Amino acid sequence: MDDDHDPNAPLPTSVGENIGTISEFYARHEQRVSTTQRIVEKVALFLGSPSYVAANILFIVFWTVGNLMAPDMGWDQVDEPPFFWLQGFVSLNAFIISTTVLIRQNRMSVLADHHAHLDLQVNLLTEEKTSKIIEMLEALRRDLPGVRQQEDPEAEELAKPADPEQVLDAIEREHDEPYGEAGNRSRERQADTD
């Protein structure tokens, strides 16, 4: 990399526009989030923090040690071994953590679906553009008088745009069947034995 890279240099216009589009997308997504969802997500972020894990571990240690040493200190033992109250607290804690994490993950899943759809759209458009560029280069190569004329089957194949429906059909045939080709062979063998 260049050592004289200027971090304050202006970005190309297209990059700035893309960053603006992405920022607007996230802003729109955040505007749709309900107050309840925001509260649950803040709780989930807190519950997933290292300090919360450390606090839980300390609580469990102090609860266990305190209840084990209570008779020696002359105190009433609140929770005798095997610590049913502690098990209840830990179970409730696990329920709250898993529920808040699932709620947050559901929203993140929707956002990830939007990203995947955008990626798919951009990839399809890029594939079309690339095919068109190859087609135009091949036409230019054929029209230039100084260029030796030769057949290039690979370039001709790449110049043809892929049919997304045909590609999706092939993917579904291969991946939606149990275990792909292995599943097909297994079913064929089973049909032969029946």
RAZIFEN-V952740 format. One record per residue. N is the residue number from 1. SS is DSSP state (hx for helix, st for strand, lp for the rest). PHI is phi in whole degrees, -180 to 180 (NA if undefined). OMEGA is omega in radians with two decimals (999 if undefined). Layout:
N&SS&PHI&OMEGA  N&SS&PHI&OMEGA
This chain:
1&lp&NA&3.11  2&lp&-72&3.08  3&lp&-78&-3.13  4&lp&-94&3.09  5&lp&-72&-3.13  6&lp&-99&-3.12  7&lp&-67&-3.14  8&lp&-95&3.13  9&lp&-65&-3.13  10&lp&-67&3.10  11&lp&-78&3.01  12&lp&-59&-3.08  13&hx&-56&-3.10  14&hx&-63&3.12  15&hx&-67&3.11  16&hx&-61&3.11  17&hx&-66&3.12  18&hx&-64&3.11  19&hx&-63&3.10  20&hx&-63&3.12  21&hx&-63&3.13  22&hx&-65&3.12  23&hx&-62&3.11  24&hx&-64&3.11  25&hx&-60&-3.14  26&hx&-66&3.13  27&hx&-64&3.09  28&hx&-62&-3.14  29&hx&-64&-3.14  30&hx&-69&3.13  31&hx&-66&-3.11  32&lp&-81&-3.09  33&lp&-76&-3.14  34&lp&-75&3.11  35&hx&-62&3.11  36&hx&-60&3.13  37&hx&-62&3.13  38&hx&-62&3.14  39&hx&-64&-3.14  40&hx&-61&-3.13  41&hx&-69&3.08  42&hx&-66&3.09  43&hx&-63&3.14  44&hx&-62&3.11  45&hx&-64&3.11  46&hx&-66&-3.11  47&hx&-66&3.13  48&lp&-93&-3.09  49&lp&-85&3.11  50&hx&-61&-3.14  51&hx&-66&3.11  52&hx&-68&3.09  53&hx&-63&3.13  54&hx&-62&3.13  55&hx&-63&3.10  56&hx&-63&-3.14  57&hx&-63&3.12  58&hx&-62&3.13  59&hx&-60&-3.12  60&hx&-63&-3.14  61&hx&-65&-3.13  62&hx&-64&3.12  63&hx&-61&-3.11  64&hx&-65&-3.12  65&hx&-64&-3.14  66&hx&-61&-3.14  67&hx&-73&3.10  68&hx&-73&-3.08  69&hx&-92&-3.08  70&hx&-55&3.14  71&hx&-62&3.13  72&hx&-69&-3.10  73&hx&-91&3.14  74&lp&85&3.13  75&lp&-98&3.03  76&lp&-77&3.10  77&lp&-83&-3.08  78&lp&-73&-3.04  79&lp&-137&-3.13  80&lp&-76&3.06  81&lp&-57&0.20  82&lp&-88&2.98  83&lp&61&-3.13  84&hx&-64&3.11  85&hx&-64&3.12  86&hx&-62&3.10  87&hx&-60&3.11  88&hx&-64&3.11  89&hx&-62&-3.12  90&hx&-66&3.12  91&hx&-65&3.10  92&hx&-62&3.11  93&hx&-59&3.14  94&hx&-64&3.10  95&hx&-62&-3.12  96&hx&-64&-3.14  97&hx&-62&-3.09  98&hx&-65&-3.14  99&hx&-67&-3.14  100&hx&-66&3.11  101&hx&-65&3.12  102&hx&-64&3.11  103&hx&-62&3.12  104&hx&-65&-3.13  105&hx&-64&3.10  106&hx&-60&3.13  107&hx&-67&3.12  108&hx&-65&3.10  109&hx&-66&3.09  110&hx&-62&3.12  111&hx&-63&3.11  112&hx&-65&3.07  113&hx&-62&3.10  114&hx&-63&3.11  115&hx&-62&-3.13  116&hx&-63&3.12  117&hx&-64&3.10  118&hx&-62&3.11  119&hx&-59&3.13  120&hx&-61&-3.14  121&hx&-61&-3.13  122&hx&-65&3.13  123&hx&-63&3.10  124&hx&-64&3.12  125&hx&-66&3.11  126&hx&-63&3.12  127&hx&-62&3.11  128&hx&-63&-3.14  129&hx&-64&3.14  130&hx&-63&3.11  131&hx&-62&3.14  132&hx&-66&3.12  133&hx&-62&3.12  134&hx&-62&3.12  135&hx&-61&-3.14  136&hx&-68&3.10  137&hx&-65&3.10  138&hx&-64&3.10  139&hx&-65&3.12  140&hx&-64&3.12  141&hx&-62&3.13  142&hx&-67&-3.07  143&hx&-86&-3.12  144&lp&-77&-3.07  145&lp&-70&-3.07  146&lp&-84&-3.09  147&lp&-94&3.14  148&lp&-64&-3.11  149&lp&-83&3.08  150&lp&-148&3.12  151&lp&-77&3.07  152&lp&-131&-3.08  153&hx&-60&3.14  154&hx&-66&3.11  155&hx&-65&3.11  156&hx&-64&3.12  157&hx&-67&-3.13  158&hx&-69&3.13  159&hx&-72&3.12  160&lp&-83&3.12  161&lp&-68&3.12  162&lp&-73&3.08  163&lp&-88&-3.07  164&hx&-58&3.14  165&hx&-65&3.13  166&hx&-65&3.11  167&hx&-65&3.11  168&hx&-62&3.09  169&hx&-60&3.14  170&hx&-65&3.12  171&hx&-63&-3.14  172&hx&-64&3.11  173&hx&-63&-3.06  174&hx&-79&-2.95  175&hx&-104&-3.14  176&lp&-84&3.05  177&lp&-74&3.14  178&lp&-62&3.06  179&lp&62&3.04  180&hx&58&-3.10  181&hx&-64&3.14  182&hx&-62&3.11  183&hx&-66&3.11  184&hx&-64&3.14  185&hx&-64&3.14  186&hx&-63&3.14  187&hx&-67&3.12  188&hx&-65&3.11  189&hx&-63&3.14  190&hx&-66&3.12  191&hx&-67&3.13  192&hx&-68&-3.11  193&hx&-80&-3.13  194&lp&-77&999
